[in-house]
Amino acid sequence: LVGKKMLNVHRSSLTGFSLHLRGNTYYVPVGHYTGNAPTHLAYRLLRAICDTQAEVWAHNWKHDAAVLRREGLRPPRNARDSMIMMWLLEAEAPGKSKYGLKAAAKHFLDMDMESFQQVTEGGSFASVDPRGAAHYAGDDVIAVAELVDKFRQELWDKELWGVFKDQEMPMVFVLSEMEHRGFGVDCEELAGLGGELRIKAEEIHDEWNFLFPDVLITSSSQVSDYFYGGGLWPTKGLSRGKSGRYTVNADAMRQAHAFCKEGSLGKLAASLRLDYQYISKNLNTYTHTLVDQAFQHEDGRLRCSFMQHGTRPGRLSCSTPTLQNIPARSDIGKNIRAAFRAPPGRKLVVADYSQIELRVLAHLSKEGKLLDAYSDGADVHQQTADLVGCSRQQAKTINFATVYGAAAKKLGQQLGVSKYEAQRFLDNYNEAYPEVDRLRQQVLRAAYDRGYVKTLSGRRRNIPQLTEAARRNPDTESFEQKLDRWHGERLAFNTPVQGGAADLVKRAMIAFSRHCDKYTHMVSQVHDEILVECDAADAEAVSYQLQKTMEEVFRLRAPLIAEPSIAQDWGSAK
């Protein structure tokens, strides 16, 4: 199925649809300026397609579902998405649009397809002659059919069909529904916050210019040359970019701030630039931009684009805007979140999984003190602090750093301690939780043998770094090859944990979607949170149901805990 006039999918109307059936390709024009099929016959056929029990394949069903919804139709029960199939198989085309249909057709089928711009010549699809449109739209469904033929058996052979059918395809339409509903935002509050941030940015800019008049705060090259070149910032352990200069990203600024003496110009400069970068990023991304995006829609609600194929571990991502990047704990982040609110008479129910990745880690470890702590309802971070010999806050960082395979150097930067002190913490951690290291060795052995790892649901992630490393002699590896192998090992261990957490969140969303209706619906998903909007009178019942669904979606050895909150706005939710 192909619906065009796509610049804003939420305002798209159907210009025509194509189908490939039993080796034949058809195009039905319904919204061209001339040459359209009889409306009642065209829509009777379209309804028959939507009502069929047969498989109906498309590439990016989430987009087509939005177009069908505007026509009063719902996707077929057995809708199947070749783009999601490719993502599960990690069948990517080279370039930026690695899952795009045209890029995939060229890479996997050696099929050259006209671009939308070529066929429309800068106009609308409705202005294209139906015969020219038929050629363009027909190529789309032919490409989909051939991609499905190419990859279907591989999906079965790799035991991914169940994940595709029962988890990832239902998720397509959960996200489609979320995008359709949108998320309420207070545009006046966001505009006011933008004004405040602009004043703060100007104040920092003025202070910087007074202290360092010869250095532009926005120029990475000038900042690097002046502060690193002048010895005001330490360079030990810091990487250089392609230009040969030391990096001045946020991590480097935090490191400079941590290691410069109190009251020094270097410490002050690092603090000013960190604050300026932070404020500028939030100003540009989450104030006026959000207002502009919300005003695109008649109801003034924000409609992010959610992507389930955006990350390898399986975490959902979103764009326009990227809600995952809104800082959760800073005052600016809280103020931005406070602008996301339910309308009068409605409430937001926000439920957050508690330490979901550590619980998945404990589940996969099968036994030991980590699992015992969760089974007994103990404070895992305090237990780690007692066993490792550090503060609870440091223990929290160490627990999560273990999941991501952080080495001593990186952990030291996060904790603000030396590499040697961080290594002592890691050694103590491995002694306290030997089951975690045993799990790591098991996962790595399997990854080296098979070339991939699996998540809880059975999703795979190929680890080509380890496939290549297994063929080499470790004694003759170059330093670059060793780095590549170490990176592969971190990915191999992290994926079952982070990917398993992603599986659980998706399953919870799919399960809860069965309790949604026109009065209760999910509006977003960020990190481990699921956000639901409902009538105020139903909030307690919705909160109970959401918590129950999230905690019972999968039986882990370490019990799942979801913590719900009812609020008027996202910032007020605990």
C-alpha positions as CSV (number, residue, x, y, z in Angstrom):
1,L,0.0,0.0,0.0
2,V,1.3,3.4,-0.8
3,G,-0.2,6.7,0.3
4,K,1.4,9.9,-1.0
5,K,1.4,13.6,-0.3
6,M,3.7,12.8,2.6
7,L,5.3,16.1,3.8
8,N,3.3,15.9,7.0
9,V,1.9,12.5,7.6
10,H,-0.7,13.7,10.1
11,R,-2.2,15.9,7.4
12,S,-1.7,13.5,4.5
13,S,-4.5,12.5,2.3
14,L,-4.6,9.4,0.0
15,T,-3.7,10.2,-3.6
16,G,-3.6,6.6,-4.7
17,F,-2.6,3.1,-3.6
18,S,-0.7,0.3,-5.3
19,L,-0.8,-3.5,-4.7
20,H,1.1,-6.5,-5.9
21,L,-1.0,-9.6,-6.0
22,R,-0.2,-13.0,-7.5
23,G,2.6,-11.6,-9.6
24,N,0.5,-8.7,-11.0
25,T,0.9,-5.0,-10.0
26,Y,-2.0,-2.5,-9.8
27,Y,-2.4,1.2,-9.1
28,V,-5.6,2.8,-8.1
29,P,-5.7,6.6,-8.4
30,V,-8.1,8.4,-6.0
31,G,-6.8,11.9,-5.4
32,H,-5.1,13.0,-8.6
33,Y,-6.2,16.1,-10.4
34,T,-7.5,13.9,-13.3
35,G,-8.0,10.3,-14.2
36,N,-9.2,8.9,-10.9
37,A,-11.0,5.6,-10.4
38,P,-14.6,5.8,-9.3
39,T,-14.5,6.7,-5.6
40,H,-16.9,4.1,-4.3
41,L,-15.2,1.2,-6.1
42,A,-11.7,2.3,-5.1
43,Y,-12.6,2.5,-1.4
44,R,-14.5,-0.8,-1.6
45,L,-11.2,-2.4,-2.7
46,L,-9.2,-0.6,-0.1
47,R,-11.6,-1.7,2.7
48,A,-11.4,-5.3,1.4
49,I,-7.6,-5.1,1.7
50,C,-7.9,-3.7,5.2
51,D,-10.4,-6.4,6.2
52,T,-8.5,-9.4,4.7
53,Q,-7.1,-12.2,6.9
54,A,-4.2,-12.6,4.5
55,E,-0.7,-11.1,5.1
56,V,-0.5,-7.6,3.7
57,W,3.1,-6.4,3.5
58,A,4.3,-2.7,3.3
59,H,7.5,-0.9,4.0
60,N,7.0,1.4,7.0
61,W,3.5,0.4,8.0
62,K,3.5,3.1,10.6
63,H,3.3,5.8,7.9
64,D,0.7,4.0,5.9
65,A,-1.4,3.4,9.0
66,A,-1.5,7.1,9.6
67,V,-2.8,7.7,6.0
68,L,-5.4,5.0,6.3
69,R,-6.6,6.4,9.6
70,R,-7.3,9.8,7.9
71,E,-9.5,7.8,5.5
72,G,-11.4,6.1,8.4
73,L,-9.7,2.8,7.9
74,R,-7.5,0.6,10.1
75,P,-4.6,-1.6,9.0
76,P,-5.2,-5.3,8.2
77,R,-5.0,-7.7,11.1
78,N,-2.0,-9.5,9.5
79,A,-0.1,-6.4,8.4
80,R,3.6,-7.2,8.0
81,D,6.4,-4.7,7.6
82,S,9.5,-5.3,5.5
83,M,11.4,-2.5,7.1
84,I,11.0,-4.1,10.6
85,M,12.0,-7.4,9.0
86,M,15.2,-5.9,7.7
87,W,15.9,-4.3,11.1
88,L,15.5,-7.6,12.9
89,L,17.8,-9.3,10.4
90,E,20.2,-6.3,10.5
91,A,19.9,-6.1,6.7
92,E,21.0,-2.6,6.2
93,A,21.7,-0.6,3.0
94,P,24.7,1.7,3.1
95,G,24.2,5.4,3.7
96,K,22.0,7.5,5.9
97,S,18.6,6.0,4.9
98,K,19.8,2.4,5.6
99,Y,16.2,1.1,6.1
100,G,14.6,3.2,3.4
101,L,12.9,1.3,0.6
102,K,14.8,2.9,-2.3
103,A,18.2,2.4,-0.7
104,A,17.3,-1.2,0.2
105,A,16.0,-1.9,-3.3
106,K,19.2,-0.6,-4.8
107,H,21.5,-2.5,-2.4
108,F,19.8,-5.8,-2.1
109,L,17.9,-6.1,-5.4
110,D,20.1,-3.9,-7.7
111,M,16.8,-2.1,-8.5
112,D,17.0,1.6,-9.4
113,M,13.8,3.5,-8.4
114,E,12.7,7.0,-9.2
115,S,12.8,9.4,-6.3
116,F,9.7,11.3,-5.1
117,Q,11.2,14.5,-6.3
118,Q,11.9,13.1,-9.8
119,V,8.4,11.9,-10.3
120,T,6.7,15.0,-9.0
121,E,9.2,17.5,-10.5
122,G,8.9,19.6,-7.4
123,G,5.1,19.6,-7.4
124,S,2.6,17.4,-5.5
125,F,1.9,13.8,-6.2
126,A,-1.7,14.7,-7.0
127,S,-0.5,16.6,-10.0
128,V,1.3,13.6,-11.5
129,D,-0.5,11.8,-14.3
130,P,-1.9,8.5,-12.9
131,R,0.1,6.5,-15.5
132,G,3.3,8.0,-14.3
133,A,2.2,7.5,-10.7
134,A,1.4,3.9,-11.5
135,H,5.0,3.2,-12.6
136,Y,6.4,4.9,-9.5
137,A,4.0,3.4,-7.0
138,G,4.1,0.0,-8.7
139,D,7.9,-0.2,-8.3
140,D,7.4,0.4,-4.5
141,V,5.2,-2.7,-4.0
142,I,7.4,-4.8,-6.4
143,A,10.4,-3.9,-4.3
144,V,8.6,-4.8,-1.1
145,A,7.5,-8.1,-2.5
146,E,11.0,-9.0,-3.6
147,L,12.6,-7.9,-0.3
148,V,10.1,-10.2,1.5
149,D,10.9,-13.1,-0.8
150,K,14.6,-12.5,-0.1
151,F,14.4,-12.3,3.7
152,R,11.4,-14.3,4.8
153,Q,13.1,-17.7,5.0
154,E,16.1,-16.1,6.9
155,L,13.6,-14.7,9.4
156,W,12.3,-18.3,10.0
157,D,15.8,-19.9,10.0
158,K,17.0,-17.5,12.7
159,E,13.9,-18.1,14.8
160,L,12.9,-14.5,14.6
161,W,9.4,-14.9,13.1
162,G,7.7,-15.1,16.6
163,V,9.5,-11.9,17.7
164,F,8.5,-10.2,14.5
165,K,4.9,-11.3,14.6
166,D,4.1,-11.1,18.3
167,Q,6.3,-8.2,19.5
168,E,7.7,-6.0,16.8
169,M,4.6,-5.8,14.5
170,P,2.1,-5.0,17.3
171,M,4.6,-2.4,18.4
172,V,4.3,-0.7,15.0
173,F,0.7,0.1,15.7
174,V,1.2,1.0,19.3
175,L,3.6,3.7,18.1
176,S,1.3,4.7,15.3
177,E,-1.5,5.3,17.8
178,M,0.8,7.3,20.1
179,E,1.8,9.5,17.2
180,H,-1.9,10.0,16.3
181,R,-2.9,11.0,19.8
182,G,0.0,13.4,20.4
183,F,1.3,14.9,23.7
184,G,-0.2,18.1,25.1
185,V,2.2,21.0,25.6
186,D,1.8,24.4,27.1
187,C,3.3,26.6,24.4
188,E,3.1,29.8,26.4
189,E,5.1,28.2,29.2
190,L,7.7,26.9,26.7
191,A,8.0,30.3,25.1
192,G,8.5,32.0,28.5
193,L,11.1,29.4,29.4
194,G,12.9,30.1,26.1
195,G,13.1,33.8,27.0
196,E,14.6,33.0,30.4
197,L,17.2,30.6,28.9
198,R,18.2,33.2,26.3
199,I,18.9,35.8,29.0
200,K,21.0,33.2,31.0
201,A,23.0,32.3,27.8
202,E,23.7,36.0,27.2
203,E,24.8,36.5,30.8
204,I,27.3,33.6,30.5
205,H,28.5,34.9,27.1
206,D,29.1,38.4,28.6
207,E,31.1,36.9,31.5
208,W,33.2,34.8,29.2
209,N,34.0,37.7,26.9
210,F,35.1,39.8,30.0
211,L,37.4,37.0,31.2
212,F,38.6,35.6,27.8
213,P,38.0,38.4,25.2
214,D,40.3,36.7,22.6
215,V,38.4,33.4,22.6
216,L,34.9,32.7,21.1
217,I,33.0,30.5,23.5
218,T,31.3,28.9,20.5
219,S,34.5,28.1,18.7
220,S,35.8,24.6,19.5
221,S,39.1,25.2,17.8
222,Q,39.8,28.5,19.7
223,V,38.8,27.0,23.0
224,S,40.9,24.0,22.5
225,D,44.0,25.9,21.4
226,Y,43.7,28.5,24.2
227,F,43.0,26.3,27.2
228,Y,44.8,23.1,26.3
229,G,47.5,24.8,24.4
230,G,48.0,27.3,27.3
231,G,48.1,24.6,29.9
232,L,45.0,25.8,31.7
233,W,43.3,22.4,31.2
234,P,44.9,19.0,31.7
235,T,45.4,16.8,28.6
236,K,46.3,13.5,30.3
237,G,44.2,10.7,28.9
238,L,42.3,13.0,26.6
239,S,41.7,12.1,22.9
240,R,42.4,14.3,19.9
241,G,39.9,14.9,17.1
242,K,40.6,14.6,13.3
243,S,42.1,18.1,13.3
244,G,44.7,17.1,15.9
245,R,43.2,19.3,18.6
246,Y,42.0,18.0,22.0
247,T,38.2,17.5,22.1
248,V,36.1,20.1,24.0
249,N,32.9,18.1,24.2
250,A,30.8,17.9,27.4
251,D,32.8,14.9,28.8
252,A,36.1,16.7,28.3
253,M,34.7,19.8,29.9
254,R,33.5,17.8,33.0
255,Q,37.0,16.2,33.2
256,A,38.7,19.6,33.0
257,H,36.4,21.0,35.7
258,A,37.0,18.0,38.0
259,F,40.8,18.1,37.7
260,C,41.4,21.9,37.7
261,K,42.2,23.5,41.1
262,E,39.4,25.2,42.9
263,G,39.3,28.9,42.1
264,S,41.5,28.6,39.0
265,L,40.7,30.2,35.6
266,G,40.7,26.7,34.1
267,K,38.0,25.5,36.4
268,L,35.9,28.6,35.9
269,A,36.2,28.4,32.1
270,A,35.2,24.8,32.0
271,S,32.2,25.6,34.2
272,L,31.1,28.5,32.0
273,R,31.4,26.6,28.8
274,L,29.5,23.6,30.2
275,D,26.7,25.8,31.3
276,Y,26.6,27.7,28.0
277,Q,26.6,24.4,25.9
278,Y,23.9,23.0,28.1
279,I,21.6,26.1,28.0
280,S,22.1,26.6,24.3
281,K,21.3,23.0,23.5
282,N,18.0,23.1,25.5
283,L,17.2,26.6,24.1
284,N,17.6,25.4,20.5
285,T,15.9,22.0,20.9
286,Y,13.2,22.2,23.5
287,T,11.7,25.7,23.5
288,H,10.8,27.6,20.3
289,T,11.4,24.5,18.2
290,L,8.8,22.6,20.2
291,V,6.3,25.4,19.9
292,D,6.8,25.5,16.1
293,Q,6.3,21.7,15.9
294,A,3.1,21.8,18.1
295,F,1.6,24.6,16.0
296,Q,1.8,22.4,12.9
297,H,-1.3,20.6,14.3
298,E,-4.8,22.0,14.7
299,D,-5.1,20.8,18.3
300,G,-1.6,22.2,19.3
301,R,-0.4,18.8,20.5
302,L,3.1,17.7,19.9
303,R,3.6,14.6,17.7
304,C,7.0,13.0,17.9
305,S,8.1,10.5,15.4
306,F,8.8,7.2,17.3
307,M,11.2,4.7,15.8
308,Q,11.6,1.1,17.0
309,H,14.4,0.5,14.4
310,G,16.4,3.5,15.6
311,T,18.8,1.6,18.0
312,R,20.5,-1.8,17.7
313,P,19.7,-2.9,21.3
314,G,16.0,-2.3,20.6
315,R,15.4,0.8,22.7
316,L,12.8,3.1,21.2
317,S,14.0,6.4,19.9
318,C,12.1,9.5,18.7
319,S,12.7,12.6,16.8
320,T,11.2,16.1,16.3
321,P,11.9,16.3,19.2
322,T,14.1,13.7,20.9
323,L,12.3,13.5,24.2
324,Q,14.9,11.0,25.5
325,N,17.5,13.8,25.7
326,I,15.4,16.1,28.0
327,P,17.5,16.1,31.2
328,A,15.5,14.6,34.0
329,R,17.1,16.1,37.1
330,S,18.2,19.6,36.3
331,D,16.0,22.6,36.9
332,I,15.9,23.3,33.1
333,G,14.9,19.8,32.4
334,K,12.2,19.8,35.0
335,N,10.8,23.1,33.6
336,I,10.7,21.7,30.1
337,R,9.0,18.5,31.3
338,A,6.5,20.7,33.2
339,A,5.3,22.2,29.9
340,F,4.1,18.7,28.8
341,R,0.7,18.6,30.4
342,A,-2.7,17.0,30.3
343,P,-5.6,19.4,29.4
344,P,-8.2,20.4,32.0
345,G,-10.2,17.4,33.3
346,R,-7.4,15.0,32.3
347,K,-4.4,13.6,34.1
348,L,-1.1,12.0,33.2
349,V,-0.2,8.7,34.7
350,V,3.5,8.1,34.5
351,A,5.0,4.7,35.5
352,D,8.7,4.0,35.7
353,Y,10.4,0.7,35.9
354,S,12.7,0.5,38.9
355,Q,16.3,-0.5,38.0
356,I,15.1,-2.6,35.1
357,E,18.5,-3.2,33.5
358,L,20.0,-4.4,36.9
359,R,17.1,-6.6,37.4
360,V,17.6,-8.2,33.9
361,L,21.3,-8.6,34.8
362,A,20.3,-10.4,38.0
363,H,17.8,-12.6,36.1
364,L,20.5,-13.6,33.5
365,S,23.0,-14.3,36.3
366,K,20.5,-16.8,37.8
367,E,22.1,-16.8,41.3
368,G,24.2,-14.8,43.6
369,K,24.1,-11.7,45.9
370,L,22.7,-9.4,43.2
371,L,19.6,-11.7,42.6
372,D,19.3,-12.3,46.4
373,A,19.1,-8.6,47.0
374,Y,16.2,-8.1,44.6
375,S,14.5,-11.2,45.8
376,D,14.7,-9.9,49.4
377,G,13.7,-6.4,48.5
378,A,17.1,-5.0,49.7
379,D,18.7,-1.7,48.7
380,V,21.0,-2.9,45.9
381,H,23.0,0.3,45.7
382,Q,23.6,0.3,49.4
383,Q,24.6,-3.4,49.3
384,T,27.1,-2.6,46.6
385,A,28.5,0.3,48.6
386,D,29.0,-1.9,51.6
387,L,30.7,-4.6,49.5
388,V,32.8,-2.4,47.3
389,G,33.8,0.2,49.9
390,C,32.4,3.4,48.4
391,S,29.5,5.8,48.9
392,R,25.9,4.8,47.8
393,Q,26.0,7.4,45.0
394,Q,29.3,5.9,43.7
395,A,27.8,2.4,44.0
396,K,24.9,3.4,41.9
397,T,27.2,4.6,39.2
398,I,29.3,1.4,39.5
399,N,26.2,-0.8,39.2
400,F,25.1,0.7,36.0
401,A,28.6,1.2,34.6
402,T,29.0,-2.6,34.9
403,V,26.1,-3.1,32.5
404,Y,27.7,-0.9,29.9
405,G,31.2,-2.4,30.4
406,A,32.9,0.8,31.5
407,A,36.6,0.4,32.0
408,A,38.5,2.0,34.9
409,K,39.4,5.1,33.0
410,K,35.9,5.9,32.0
411,L,34.5,5.0,35.4
412,G,37.1,7.2,37.1
413,Q,35.9,10.1,35.0
414,Q,32.3,9.4,36.0
415,L,33.1,9.2,39.7
416,G,35.7,12.0,39.8
417,V,38.4,9.6,41.1
418,S,41.7,8.3,39.7
419,K,41.9,5.4,37.2
420,Y,43.6,3.3,39.9
421,E,40.9,4.0,42.5
422,A,38.2,3.1,39.9
423,Q,40.0,-0.1,39.1
424,R,40.0,-1.0,42.8
425,F,36.2,-0.5,42.9
426,L,35.8,-2.7,39.8
427,D,38.0,-5.4,41.4
428,N,36.0,-5.3,44.6
429,Y,32.7,-5.4,42.6
430,N,33.9,-8.6,40.7
431,E,34.8,-10.1,44.1
432,A,31.4,-9.2,45.5
433,Y,29.4,-10.3,42.5
434,P,31.3,-13.2,40.9
435,E,28.1,-14.3,39.1
436,V,28.2,-11.2,37.0
437,D,31.7,-12.0,35.7
438,R,30.7,-15.6,35.1
439,L,27.7,-14.4,33.0
440,R,30.0,-12.1,31.1
441,Q,32.4,-14.9,30.2
442,Q,29.5,-17.1,29.1
443,V,28.0,-14.4,26.9
444,L,31.4,-13.7,25.4
445,R,32.2,-17.3,24.6
446,A,28.8,-17.7,22.9
447,A,29.4,-14.4,21.0
448,Y,32.8,-15.6,19.8
449,D,31.4,-19.0,18.8
450,R,28.2,-17.8,17.1
451,G,28.9,-14.2,16.1
452,Y,25.8,-12.9,17.8
453,V,24.0,-12.5,21.1
454,K,20.3,-12.7,22.0
455,T,17.9,-10.7,24.2
456,L,15.1,-12.0,26.3
457,S,12.6,-12.2,23.4
458,G,15.1,-13.9,21.1
459,R,16.1,-10.8,19.1
460,R,19.6,-11.1,17.8
461,R,22.4,-8.7,17.5
462,N,25.4,-9.6,15.3
463,I,28.8,-8.8,16.8
464,P,31.1,-8.7,13.7
465,Q,34.0,-7.4,15.7
466,L,34.2,-10.7,17.6
467,T,33.6,-12.8,14.4
468,E,36.6,-11.1,12.9
469,A,38.7,-11.3,16.1
470,A,38.0,-15.1,16.4
471,R,39.9,-15.5,13.2
472,R,43.0,-13.6,14.3
473,N,45.9,-14.6,16.5
474,P,45.6,-12.4,19.7
475,D,49.4,-12.2,20.0
476,T,49.7,-10.4,16.6
477,E,46.7,-8.0,17.0
478,S,47.4,-4.4,16.3
479,F,46.3,-1.8,18.9
480,E,43.4,-0.8,16.7
481,Q,42.2,-4.4,16.3
482,K,42.4,-4.8,20.1
483,L,40.2,-1.7,20.5
484,D,37.8,-3.1,18.0
485,R,37.6,-6.4,19.9
486,W,37.1,-4.7,23.3
487,H,34.3,-2.7,21.8
488,G,32.7,-5.8,20.5
489,E,33.0,-7.5,23.9
490,R,31.2,-4.5,25.5
491,L,28.4,-4.7,23.0
492,A,28.1,-8.4,23.4
493,F,27.6,-8.2,27.2
494,N,25.5,-5.0,27.2
495,T,23.0,-6.1,24.5
496,P,21.3,-9.0,26.4
497,V,20.8,-6.6,29.4
498,Q,19.9,-3.4,27.6
499,G,18.1,-5.2,24.9
500,G,16.2,-7.4,27.4
501,A,15.0,-4.2,29.2
502,A,13.9,-2.9,25.8
503,D,11.9,-6.1,25.2
504,L,10.1,-5.8,28.5
505,V,9.1,-2.1,27.9
506,K,7.8,-3.0,24.5
507,R,5.8,-6.0,25.8
508,A,4.4,-3.8,28.6
509,M,3.2,-1.2,26.1
510,I,1.7,-3.8,23.8
511,A,-0.1,-5.4,26.8
512,F,-1.4,-2.0,28.1
513,S,-2.6,-0.9,24.7
514,R,-5.4,-3.5,25.1
515,H,-6.7,-1.4,27.9
516,C,-6.6,1.9,25.9
517,D,-9.6,3.5,24.2
518,K,-10.5,7.0,23.1
519,Y,-10.4,8.3,26.7
520,T,-7.2,6.5,27.8
521,H,-4.1,6.4,25.6
522,M,-0.4,6.3,25.8
523,V,1.3,9.6,24.8
524,S,5.0,8.8,25.1
525,Q,7.7,6.4,26.2
526,V,11.0,7.7,27.5
527,H,13.8,5.5,28.9
528,D,12.0,3.2,31.3
529,E,8.9,5.4,31.6
530,I,5.5,4.9,30.0
531,L,3.2,8.0,29.9
532,V,-0.5,7.7,29.7
533,E,-3.2,10.4,29.5
534,C,-6.7,9.7,30.8
535,D,-9.7,11.3,32.3
536,A,-9.0,12.6,35.9
537,A,-11.8,10.4,37.3
538,D,-10.1,7.3,35.9
539,A,-6.6,8.1,36.9
540,E,-6.4,5.8,40.0
541,A,-7.8,2.9,38.0
542,V,-5.4,3.5,35.1
543,S,-2.5,3.8,37.5
544,Y,-3.3,0.5,39.0
545,Q,-3.7,-1.2,35.6
546,L,-0.5,0.3,34.2
547,Q,1.5,-0.8,37.2
548,K,0.0,-4.3,37.2
549,T,0.6,-4.7,33.5
550,M,4.2,-3.6,33.7
551,E,5.1,-5.8,36.6
552,E,3.4,-8.9,35.3
553,V,4.5,-8.7,31.6
554,F,7.4,-11.2,32.1
555,R,8.4,-13.4,35.0
556,L,11.9,-12.5,35.9
557,R,13.9,-14.2,38.6
558,A,14.3,-10.7,40.0
559,P,10.8,-9.2,40.4
560,L,9.8,-6.3,38.2
561,I,8.8,-3.2,40.1
562,A,6.9,-0.3,38.4
563,E,6.4,2.9,40.3
564,P,3.3,4.9,39.0
565,S,2.6,8.6,39.6
566,I,-0.5,10.7,38.8
567,A,0.2,14.4,37.9
568,Q,-1.1,17.2,35.8
569,D,2.2,17.6,34.0
570,W,5.2,15.4,33.3
571,G,7.6,17.5,35.4
572,S,5.4,17.0,38.5
573,A,5.4,13.2,38.1
574,K,7.8,11.6,40.6
